[in-house]
Amino acid sequence: MSAAAQPRVARAYTSARRHPWVLGRLGDWTVPFGPYTPAQLVVLGGGAFALINTFAWWSWAGPVPVVLWLGAVWAVRGAQIAGQNPFTAVLGGLVLLLRHPAGRISGRVARDRRPSYLFGQFIIEPAPAPVTAGVRAAGLVAGPSGGLRSAGGVAGSGLSRLLAQTAPAGRGAA
């Protein structure tokens, strides 16, 4: 098979494969008992700092605190909190404590709307006096547009006009 006939191969690697986070390995050389996880490095560094600064307190115990410290470094090698590594779990807890208590909507802090006041008024009027059908019919006159209007200038409701049109002049009339 010639070079022109060989199929082309393209590979795409994630950033984790291009730049793996291996701590304690340089080329072929590795740190003794390593490589270490980030949690182990934190316990290693923080424990060393604490043991050096508190030597006067624990020196009477001999090598026991140092052995406990090295045991703690070994114990956190596969530590997980709720399926996450301890750093992302702690970071998630900090984010939870620092976020706004109202939460977020579309990336913005959710806030209550400003209060708005409704302005309006209403008037309570006394009910109109009841009128008989004959008086209602007599009080309506034809308007310029062909509709009925009140002779006294006060327009009634559409229902009262309709009832005045269809009501007989008196009860006794048939």
Secondary structure, DSSP 4 states (H G I P E B T S, - for coil): --TTTSPP------HHHHS---BTEETTEE-TT--B-HHHHHHHHHHHHHHHHTHHHHGGGTTHHHHHHHHHHHHGGG--BTTB-HHHHHHHHHHHHHS-TT-EETTEE--PPPP----------PPPPP--HHHHHHTEEE-TTS-EEETTS----HHHHHHHHHS-SSSS--
